[in-house]
Every structure is written in C-alpha cells, then in structure tokens.
Amino acid sequence: MLTDPADHELVQRARALGPQIAACAAEIEAAGRIPDELIEALTDAGLFRLNIPAKAGGEEVEPLVVFHVIEALAAADASVAWVVMIAAEVSLLTGWLPGAVLSQMIGGDEPGGPRCRISGSSRVLARGRCAESGWRLSGRLNFLSGIEHAKFVLTTFRDAEDDSVRMALLPQRAGTVERTWDTMGLRGTGSHDWLLEDAFVQAAHTWRPGDEPLALGPAWRAPDRSVVAWIANAGHALGVAQGAIDEVSAASVEVASSLDARPLAEREAFRLALARSQARVWSARAFVRAAAAEAWETLLAGAPERVLLGRWRLANVYAVHEAADAVEELFRAAGTNAIHRRWTLERRFRDLQVARQHGAGLAMNFDGAARALLGLEAAPALYR
C-alpha cells in the first residue's frame, strides 16, 4: 500500500513543531528573525535538508513531502516556513556538485553535516574573475532568507571575462550580512543582503547552470527545476491560508463588532465568504497533490512528459494566488476584527501579499503552463 506523503515522518515532525512556532510568532514578527532555539529545533528535525542529495547526508524526499512539510510549518507561521522553504529550494542546486565534494563540505560536525543550513539565490547578482584553482567573487546578493542562520550560501555569478553564468556554494562567513529587510510582510524571514568582496571559492565548488546534474534522483531530471522547487511555494501559501481560516473559524462563534452584536458565525455574509475561502484552499491543495503526483511518476520513469509538467506548474502558481485571494476575502468578511493584531489574520494577509511577489507567483508561470498545454515552445531560459 502506498504511503501518503502527508503522513511522512518529516511532515509529522513539522506538525509537532507547530505549537512552539506559533508561540514565537509575535516575537519573530517584532524581531525580524527566527530565534536561535527555534532554528536549532528545525535543524534537529532535519527540515533544512529536504532537498540535499541522500549521498551527501540529505533527506532527498519527493516533492509532495516537501509540499506538506512547508504547509505544516506555514500553518503556524509564514516566516518560519518561508526560511525552510528557501533552504529546500536552493538546496536542490547542490545536486550539481560531485557527491564527494558536497559530502566533504557539509559532512562534518562543523560547519554542516546534519546541521547544514543553506540560503542563497539563483539570480545573477555577483561578478567573478578566474583565479588560481578557483574564482574571486564580488557583489551584493539580496533577498537571502535566513542568511543570518545559514551555514552555506548558494551564489550565482557572471564571469567578468566571457559573461557566462556560474553557480557556487560558499560558507556564509565568506561574506558580510547587511540587515536591509524591512517589508510589509514576511518580516521574520531576515531576508537581508549579503556582500561579497573578492571572496575566494574553489573551482570544484562551482558549476554551470547548463551542466548535467550529478545527483541521480528524479528531482534533478526535470527539464525545468523550478517546477520541482516551487511546489514548496504552493505549500507555503496554502498553509498560511489554512492557518488563517482555522483561526477565524474558531473565533467566529464569539467575536462580534460594534455595529452588529451577532457573532460572525451567525452572519450569512461571513459564512459564505468562509465557505468560498475554504473551498479555494482545499481545491488548490487537491490540484497540487494530483498534478504533482502524476508528473512525478513520469520523472521516476525517466520519461518526463511536458504536458504533465505544465499542469504541475499551473497547480503550483494557482495555489499561491488562490491562497492569497482566499485570505483577502476572509479579511474583508471579518470586518474591523481583521485589522487587530490580536489575530494573526492581518499578518497572514500581509505575508501572502509578499509571498505572491516571488518568482513562483508571477504570471510567467501561468504562461509557461499554457505553453506546455498548447504544445508551444517553452519561454527562453532564465540563464544565457
């Protein structure tokens, strides 16, 4: 009998951390970072190694397990889930490093191994010049979620000589964190800038985006890795939205307002909005689970089908938008109750507005899905 990915041990660990995460949520929002003790708890649970290749000590779980882990964390707090999500997404890129090299980098007690945490970005924000046995990198990387807690940073740079693009994995201490994160939502992610000034990286710790991945698992055989990576964004958005629905549903039997003494639960307009919001979340969740499972089977078989991968891409981006819209509808229906910080609804509303601005939520994903479904050529690659 097949095991439901939602029941995976790592998902259960994520759910078990929910009360501890929720108890820290206000502190995380105010401080703009996740407390060290909570980072250590997430690390102990193995949640920062979801997409690191198994041969290098990672969990290497299937995408739907990642989806449900992030969903469970996001139900408790959006910022915590986002930091783990980004670590999972950029960790996929470690599959381009030789297993022996990656194991050597993260396999010891310090600075990585079971306690390895990765941040970074695939956007080209640094310049590199070839040096003896490696590269010298300079530049400013931004939006690096969890950078203050990271052990390693995935860096994308452009060769100053031939303008080609390469990627590298560097120790976090190779650069300097500059605290720049001040936003309307996801405030606790600590997505600060990271400055590199002539930082050295060994050639063996770099690779070209167009190279063949060295990890053998199906996650690295998808024609476009973003389809596999961004299922985590879908899980994040749906978890945040479900957390909002659960909170408001529980409060609605008692909470009224100055203009209407009836509890929210006794107002038809509120009930209709709640029903629509819940239907959006449940439907989007089911779409992600069905589309990802079907496309994943083709990757397991070594014969990825573009139409099914396009359907999976559509499910991912659709989930992000439906979750944001569901919380916005719920926010309006709750009236002035929604604006008070005694609920997490207003925070979740803001968090999802920021989350939708990520690449996973952009219109290009709807277009990419439509291209696949219509049999059209794929859009130009992000790298050249």
C-alpha positions in Angstrom: 0.0 0.0 0.0 1.4 3.4 -1.0 2.1 5.8 1.8 0.5 9.3 1.6 3.3 11.9 1.5 1.3 13.9 4.0 2.0 11.2 6.6 5.8 11.1 6.1 7.8 11.3 9.3 9.3 14.7 8.3 5.8 16.1 7.9 4.9 14.7 11.3 7.9 16.4 12.8 6.9 19.7 11.2 3.4 19.4 12.6 4.8 18.6 16.1 6.8 21.9 16.0 3.6 23.9 15.3 2.8 24.9 18.9 6.4 26.0 19.5 6.5 28.0 16.3 3.1 29.7 16.9 4.2 30.7 20.4 7.2 32.5 18.9 5.2 34.1 16.0 4.8 37.6 17.6 8.5 37.6 18.6 9.5 36.6 15.1 7.5 39.4 13.6 8.8 42.0 16.0 12.5 41.0 15.9 12.6 40.3 12.2 14.3 37.0 12.7 13.7 33.5 13.9 15.0 32.8 17.4 18.1 30.7 17.6 16.5 28.0 19.7 13.7 27.5 17.1 16.3 27.4 14.2 18.0 24.6 16.2 14.7 22.7 16.7 14.0 22.9 12.9 17.6 21.7 12.3 17.2 18.8 14.8 14.1 17.8 12.9 16.1 17.5 9.6 13.9 20.2 7.9 16.8 22.1 6.4 18.0 19.1 4.4 14.8 18.2 2.5 16.4 18.5 -1.0 20.0 17.8 -0.3 21.1 14.6 -2.1 21.0 11.5 0.1 24.6 10.6 -0.8 25.7 13.8 0.9 23.7 13.3 4.0 20.5 14.9 2.9 16.9 13.7 3.1 16.2 13.8 -0.7 12.5 13.4 -0.3 9.9 13.5 -3.0 8.4 16.9 -3.8 5.0 16.2 -2.2 6.7 15.6 1.1 8.4 19.0 0.8 5.0 20.5 0.0 3.4 19.1 3.1 6.3 19.9 5.4 6.2 23.6 4.3 2.4 23.6 4.5 2.5 22.4 8.1 5.1 25.0 9.2 3.2 27.8 7.4 0.0 27.0 9.3 1.9 28.0 12.4 3.9 30.9 11.0 4.6 32.2 7.5 8.2 33.5 8.1 9.4 30.2 9.6 8.0 28.2 6.8 9.5 30.6 4.2 13.0 30.3 5.6 12.8 26.5 5.5 11.2 26.7 2.0 14.0 28.8 0.6 16.6 26.4 2.1 14.8 23.5 0.4 14.6 25.2 -3.0 18.3 26.4 -3.2 19.4 23.0 -1.8 18.2 21.4 -5.0 21.1 23.1 -6.7 23.6 21.2 -4.6 22.8 18.3 -6.9 25.2 19.8 -9.4 28.2 19.3 -7.1 30.1 16.0 -7.1 28.8 13.9 -4.2 32.3 13.6 -2.6 32.8 17.4 -2.8 29.4 18.1 -1.2 29.9 15.5 1.5 33.3 17.0 2.3 31.7 20.5 2.5 28.7 19.6 4.7 29.5 16.2 6.1 31.5 17.2 9.2 30.3 18.4 12.6 31.3 21.9 11.6 30.0 23.8 9.8 27.4 21.4 8.3 26.5 17.8 8.2 23.2 17.1 9.8 23.2 20.7 11.0 23.7 22.1 7.5 21.5 25.1 6.6 21.7 26.7 3.1 20.4 30.1 1.9 21.0 31.8 -1.4 19.7 32.9 -4.7 19.8 31.7 -8.4 19.6 35.3 -9.6 22.8 36.6 -11.1 24.0 39.2 -8.7 27.7 38.8 -8.4 30.7 39.0 -10.7 33.6 36.6 -10.7 37.1 36.6 -12.1 39.1 33.4 -12.6 41.9 32.9 -10.0 44.4 30.2 -9.4 42.4 27.0 -8.6 39.2 28.9 -8.3 37.3 32.2 -8.5 37.2 35.6 -6.8 33.6 36.8 -6.3 32.3 40.3 -5.6 28.8 41.6 -5.4 25.7 42.1 -3.4 23.1 39.4 -3.1 19.6 40.4 -1.8 16.5 38.6 -0.5 18.6 35.9 1.2 16.0 34.5 3.6 17.6 33.0 6.7 21.0 34.3 5.8 21.9 35.0 9.5 21.4 31.4 10.4 22.8 29.9 7.2 26.0 27.7 7.1 26.4 28.0 3.3 25.1 30.3 0.6 24.2 29.4 -3.0 25.7 32.2 -5.1 25.1 32.9 -8.8 27.8 35.0 -10.6 28.7 36.2 -14.1 32.2 35.6 -15.4 33.8 39.0 -15.9 35.7 37.8 -19.0 33.2 35.9 -21.1 29.9 36.9 -19.4 28.9 33.3 -18.8 27.0 32.3 -15.7 28.2 30.0 -13.0 27.0 28.9 -9.6 28.9 28.4 -6.4 28.4 27.2 -2.8 30.3 29.3 -0.3 30.5 29.3 3.5 28.3 32.1 5.0 31.4 33.5 6.7 32.9 34.3 3.3 30.6 37.4 3.0 29.1 40.0 5.3 25.4 40.2 6.2 23.9 43.7 5.9 20.5 44.0 7.6 18.3 45.5 5.0 15.0 43.6 5.3 12.1 46.0 6.1 8.8 44.9 4.4 5.1 44.8 4.8 5.0 41.0 5.2 7.3 38.0 5.9 9.1 40.3 8.2 10.6 37.5 10.3 12.4 35.9 7.4 15.5 38.1 7.8 15.9 38.2 4.0 18.9 40.6 4.2 21.7 41.4 1.8 25.0 39.5 1.7 28.1 41.3 0.5 31.0 39.6 -1.2 34.3 41.4 -1.6 36.9 39.4 -3.5 35.8 36.2 -1.8 37.6 33.1 -2.9 35.8 29.9 -3.9 37.4 26.7 -5.1 36.7 25.7 -8.7 35.4 22.3 -7.5 32.7 24.2 -5.6 31.3 25.8 -8.8 29.3 24.7 -11.8 27.4 26.0 -14.8 23.6 26.1 -14.8 23.5 24.2 -18.1 25.7 21.3 -16.8 24.2 17.9 -16.3 23.3 17.3 -12.6 25.5 14.8 -10.8 22.8 13.8 -8.3 20.9 10.8 -9.8 17.5 11.3 -8.2 14.4 12.2 -10.3 14.2 15.7 -8.8 17.3 16.6 -10.8 15.9 15.1 -14.1 13.1 17.6 -14.6 13.6 19.7 -17.7 13.0 22.8 -15.5 14.0 22.5 -11.9 11.6 25.4 -10.9 8.6 23.1 -11.3 10.1 20.8 -8.6 11.3 23.6 -6.4 8.2 25.8 -6.4 5.8 23.2 -5.2 7.2 24.4 -1.8 5.7 27.9 -2.5 2.3 26.3 -3.1 2.6 24.5 0.3 3.6 27.7 1.9 0.7 29.8 0.6 -1.9 27.1 1.3 -0.6 26.5 4.9 -0.7 30.2 5.6 -4.2 30.4 4.3 -5.4 27.4 6.2 -4.0 28.7 9.4 -6.0 31.9 8.8 -9.2 30.0 8.1 -8.7 27.8 11.2 -8.1 30.8 13.5 -11.1 32.9 12.2 -13.4 29.9 12.2 -12.6 29.2 15.9 -13.1 32.8 16.9 -16.2 33.4 14.8 -18.6 31.8 17.3 -17.8 34.5 19.9 -16.5 37.6 18.0 -18.9 40.3 17.1 -18.5 44.0 16.3 -19.6 47.4 17.3 -22.2 47.6 14.5 -23.5 44.1 14.8 -23.8 42.3 18.1 -24.2 38.9 16.4 -21.1 36.7 16.3 -19.5 36.4 12.9 -20.6 32.8 12.7 -24.3 33.9 12.8 -23.9 36.2 9.8 -24.7 34.7 6.4 -22.3 37.0 4.5 -19.4 35.8 6.7 -20.4 32.2 6.3 -20.5 32.5 2.5 -17.0 34.1 2.5 -15.6 31.5 4.8 -17.0 28.7 2.6 -15.6 30.2 -0.5 -12.2 30.7 1.1 -12.1 27.1 2.4 -13.2 25.8 -1.0 -10.4 27.7 -2.7 -7.7 26.3 -0.4 -9.0 22.7 -0.4 -9.4 22.8 -4.2 -6.0 24.2 -4.9 -4.4 21.7 -2.4 -6.1 18.8 -4.2 -4.9 20.2 -7.6 -1.3 20.3 -6.4 -1.4 16.8 -5.0 -2.9 15.3 -8.1 -0.8 17.2 -10.7 2.5 16.7 -8.8 1.9 13.0 -8.2 1.1 12.4 -11.9 4.1 14.4 -13.2 6.4 12.8 -10.6 5.6 9.4 -11.9 6.9 10.4 -15.3 10.1 11.6 -13.8 10.5 8.4 -11.8 10.1 6.5 -15.1 12.8 8.6 -16.7 10.4 10.0 -19.3 9.1 13.4 -18.2 6.0 14.5 -20.0 5.9 18.2 -20.8 2.1 18.5 -20.6 2.0 16.9 -17.2 4.9 19.1 -16.0 3.0 22.1 -17.4 -0.1 21.0 -15.4 2.1 20.8 -12.3 3.5 24.3 -12.9 -0.1 25.6 -13.2 -1.1 23.9 -9.9 1.8 25.5 -8.1 1.1 29.1 -9.2 -2.6 28.6 -9.0 -2.2 27.6 -5.3 -0.3 30.7 -4.5 -2.9 33.0 -6.0 -5.9 31.1 -4.6 -4.5 31.2 -1.1 -3.8 34.9 -1.2 -7.3 35.6 -2.6 -8.9 33.3 0.0 -7.3 35.2 2.9 -8.2 38.5 1.3 -11.8 37.5 1.0 -11.8 36.3 4.6 -10.1 39.5 5.7 -12.9 41.6 4.2 -15.7 39.4 5.6 -14.3 39.7 9.2 -14.7 43.4 9.1 -12.9 45.6 11.7 -12.0 42.4 13.6 -9.5 41.6 10.9 -7.3 44.7 11.4 -6.4 44.0 15.0 -3.2 42.3 15.8 -4.8 40.0 18.4 -5.4 37.8 15.4 -2.7 36.6 13.0 -5.2 37.2 10.1 -3.8 40.7 9.3 -0.2 39.3 9.4 -1.1 36.4 7.2 -2.8 38.8 4.8 0.4 40.8 4.5 2.6 37.8 4.4 0.7 36.4 1.4 0.9 39.7 -0.5 4.6 39.5 -0.2 4.8 35.8 -1.0 2.9 36.3 -4.2 5.6 38.6 -5.4 8.1 35.7 -5.5 9.0 34.2 -8.9 6.8 31.3 -8.1 3.7 33.6 -8.2 4.5 35.5 -11.3 2.3 35.4 -14.5 5.1 33.8 -16.4 4.2 30.5 -14.7 0.6 30.7 -16.0 2.1 31.4 -19.4 4.6 28.6 -19.1 1.9 26.1 -18.2 -0.3 27.3 -21.1 2.6 26.9 -23.5 3.1 23.3 -22.4 -0.6 22.5 -22.6 -0.8 24.0 -26.1 2.3 22.3 -27.4 4.1 25.6 -27.9 7.9 26.2 -27.4 9.0 26.9 -23.9 9.9 30.5 -23.0 13.6 31.5 -23.2 15.7 30.1 -20.3 16.5 32.4 -17.3 20.2 32.0 -18.0 22.1 32.5 -21.2 
